Amino acid sequence: MDKGHGISHLIRNFLFTIVNKEFLIFLFFLALSAVFWLQMTLNETYEKEFLVPMKLTGVPQNVVLTSDEYDTIKVTLRDKGLQLISYTFADRIPLVKIPFGVYAQADGHGSIPAADIQKYIYQKLPTSTKITQVKPDRVEFFYNYGLHKRVPVKWVGHVAAGSPFFIANVKYLPDSVDVYATRKKLDSIQVVQTEALNYTNFRDTLTISAKLEKIRGAKVVPNRVSIRFMTDVLTEERVNDIPIHGINMPPGKVLRTFPSKVSVSLVTGVKHFKGISQADFTVVVDYKEIEHSSSDKCQLHLKDIPQGVSRVSLSAQYVDYLIEDEYTDQP
């Protein structure tokens, strides 16, 4: 106990020596000068840019806004430093409300000029604060009375599975969205794309929630979709015994080819190949090509192939053929 009391006594004596008294006095006047400097600095006039939230109000129930209900504008304010600091700590200027009916035009479009935007912002500010700049110089909005159409969704960007896998199938949920806009705008929209995706080197099925692109003057519902990228392993396979058919044959004539069946080579996924059969392919000979030909060979055409396959090739491009009369049993 005496030992602790002795140590505190030594420290107190050290702090109040002549040298340390002078140091403490120096710190006091330094802090005092800092306070005066800060007060003088904050009393100066400055300019600073702030983000101001804006909202359309009084929108009728039968109106669909095809642009954002909320918007944000950039405003440069001039005032004393202390006042600008208060805006900074408040993070933003209070929400500015714009009456829909004042600016809505009959063509489904509205425009709010910068002068009017300033007027509404000044209502939220003290009289000492002045607005020196507003960006953009006008705010536009679009609306209609429920006119819309259903549009398919398409992903964009760079999505690639890691080797030896590949993307075998893509599924969207939902696969289509409702787009609200003017008639002219709707006629120009055939598909809604996602924002650019970037996913690589995945091996299993990848499911993501993708945000849809924004279209000026249009509202997309919903604005996000779920996309599944299903992977498979590439394989080279062969489908045998695909029959050859004649097309554009004249009545009473029949085409006979030698051989009568061919094979198809293809590249696809292991899982996908299990569901492929001969019936998924159509190999034909066009009579119009051989009608006036002197050659004893005819060219084969692969007319139908299943989805999800690539690098498809026939085992033969030309085969021998005969054109015969078609005999039918008479009653």
Backbone hydrogen bonds, N-H to C=O, Kabsch-Sander energy under -0.5 kcal/mol:
donor,donor_aa,acceptor,acceptor_aa,energy
5,H,1,M,-2.0
6,G,2,D,-2.0
7,I,3,K,-1.8
8,S,4,G,-2.1
9,H,5,H,-1.8
10,L,6,G,-1.9
11,I,7,I,-2.1
12,R,8,S,-2.3
13,N,9,H,-2.1
14,F,10,L,-2.2
15,L,11,I,-2.4
16,F,12,R,-1.3
17,T,14,F,-1.4
21,K,17,T,-2.1
22,E,18,I,-1.7
23,F,19,V,-1.6
24,L,20,N,-2.3
25,I,21,K,-2.1
26,F,22,E,-2.1
27,L,23,F,-2.3
28,F,24,L,-2.0
29,F,25,I,-2.2
30,L,26,F,-2.2
31,A,27,L,-2.4
32,L,28,F,-2.2
33,S,29,F,-2.4
34,A,30,L,-2.0
35,V,31,A,-1.9
36,F,32,L,-2.1
37,W,33,S,-2.7
38,L,34,A,-2.6
39,Q,35,V,-2.4
40,M,36,F,-2.4
41,T,37,W,-2.6
42,L,38,L,-2.8
43,N,39,Q,-0.9
44,E,41,T,-1.5
46,Y,79,D,-2.8
48,K,77,L,-2.0
50,F,75,V,-3.1
52,V,50,F,-0.5
52,V,73,I,-3.0
54,M,71,D,-2.9
55,K,96,V,-2.3
56,L,69,E,-1.6
57,T,98,I,-2.7
63,V,60,P,-1.5
64,V,144,N,-3.1
65,L,63,V,-0.6
66,T,64,V,-0.5
66,T,142,F,-1.8
67,S,142,F,-1.0
71,D,54,M,-2.5
73,I,52,V,-2.2
74,K,135,K,-3.0
75,V,50,F,-2.9
75,V,73,I,-0.5
76,T,133,Q,-2.6
77,L,48,K,-2.8
77,L,75,V,-0.6
78,R,130,K,-2.9
79,D,46,Y,-2.0
81,G,42,L,-0.6
81,G,44,E,-2.0
82,L,42,L,-1.7
84,L,80,K,-2.2
85,I,81,G,-2.2
86,S,82,L,-1.5
87,Y,83,Q,-1.5
88,T,84,L,-2.0
89,F,85,I,-2.7
90,A,86,S,-1.5
91,D,88,T,-1.1
92,R,90,A,-0.7
93,I,51,L,-0.9
96,V,53,P,-2.5
97,K,95,L,-0.5
98,I,55,K,-3.2
100,F,57,T,-3.2
102,V,99,P,-0.7
103,Y,99,P,-0.7
103,Y,100,F,-1.1
104,A,100,F,-1.7
105,Q,109,H,-2.0
108,G,105,Q,-1.4
110,G,141,F,-2.5
111,S,103,Y,-0.7
112,I,139,V,-3.0
114,A,137,D,-1.5
117,I,113,P,-2.0
118,Q,114,A,-2.7
119,K,115,A,-1.7
120,Y,116,D,-2.1
121,I,117,I,-2.1
122,Y,118,Q,-2.9
123,Q,119,K,-0.9
124,K,121,I,-2.1
125,L,122,Y,-1.1
129,T,126,P,-1.3
130,K,78,R,-2.4
132,T,76,T,-2.8
132,T,130,K,-0.6
133,Q,76,T,-1.1
135,K,74,K,-2.9
139,V,112,I,-2.2
141,F,110,G,-2.3
143,Y,108,G,-2.1
144,N,64,V,-2.0
149,K,179,V,-1.6
151,V,177,V,-2.9
153,V,175,D,-2.1
154,K,192,V,-2.1
158,H,197,L,-3.1
159,V,157,G,-0.5
160,A,199,Y,-2.1
162,G,202,F,-2.0
165,F,162,G,-2.3
166,F,232,D,-2.0
168,A,166,F,-0.9
168,A,230,M,-2.4
169,N,230,M,-1.5
171,K,228,R,-2.2
173,L,174,P,-0.5
173,L,226,S,-2.4
177,V,151,V,-2.8
178,D,221,V,-2.8
179,V,149,K,-2.6
180,Y,178,D,-0.5
180,Y,219,K,-2.9
181,A,147,L,-1.2
181,A,179,V,-0.5
186,L,182,T,-2.8
187,D,183,R,-2.0
188,S,184,K,-0.8
188,S,185,K,-0.7
189,I,185,K,-0.6
189,I,186,L,-1.1
190,Q,188,S,-0.7
192,V,152,P,-2.4
193,Q,191,V,-0.5
194,T,154,K,-1.6
195,E,211,K,-2.9
197,L,156,V,-2.4
199,Y,158,H,-2.1
201,N,160,A,-1.2
202,F,160,A,-0.6
206,L,229,F,-2.5
207,T,205,T,-0.5
208,I,227,I,-2.4
210,A,208,I,-0.7
210,A,225,V,-2.9
212,L,223,N,-2.8
213,E,193,Q,-3.0
216,R,214,K,-0.5
218,A,215,I,-2.2
219,K,180,Y,-2.4
221,V,178,D,-2.9
225,V,210,A,-2.3
226,S,173,L,-2.5
227,I,208,I,-2.7
228,R,171,K,-2.9
229,F,206,L,-3.3
229,F,227,I,-0.5
230,M,169,N,-2.8
230,M,228,R,-0.7
232,D,166,F,-1.8
234,L,164,P,-1.5
235,T,268,T,-2.5
237,E,235,T,-0.5
237,E,266,L,-2.5
239,V,264,V,-2.9
240,N,238,R,-0.5
242,I,262,V,-2.9
244,I,260,S,-2.0
245,H,283,V,-2.5
247,I,285,V,-2.6
253,K,250,P,-1.8
254,V,324,E,-2.8
256,R,322,L,-2.7
258,F,320,D,-2.5
262,V,242,I,-2.2
264,V,239,V,-2.6
265,S,313,S,-2.9
266,L,237,E,-2.3
267,V,310,S,-2.6
268,T,235,T,-2.2
270,V,233,V,-1.9
273,F,269,G,-2.3
274,K,270,V,-0.8
274,K,271,K,-0.6
275,G,272,H,-1.4
276,I,273,F,-1.8
280,D,277,S,-1.5
281,F,278,Q,-1.8
282,T,304,D,-1.5
283,V,243,P,-0.8
284,V,301,H,-2.7
285,V,245,H,-2.2
287,Y,247,I,-2.5
287,Y,285,V,-0.6
289,E,286,D,-1.6
290,I,286,D,-0.8
290,I,287,Y,-0.6
291,E,287,Y,-1.4
293,S,290,I,-1.0
298,C,319,V,-2.6
300,L,317,Q,-2.9
301,H,284,V,-2.4
303,K,282,T,-2.6
303,K,301,H,-1.0
304,D,282,T,-1.0
309,V,306,P,-0.7
310,S,267,V,-2.4
313,S,265,S,-2.2
315,S,263,S,-2.3
319,V,298,C,-1.9
320,D,258,F,-1.5
321,Y,296,D,-1.2
322,L,256,R,-2.6
324,E,254,V,-2.6
324,E,322,L,-0.6
326,E,252,G,-3.1
327,Y,325,D,-0.7
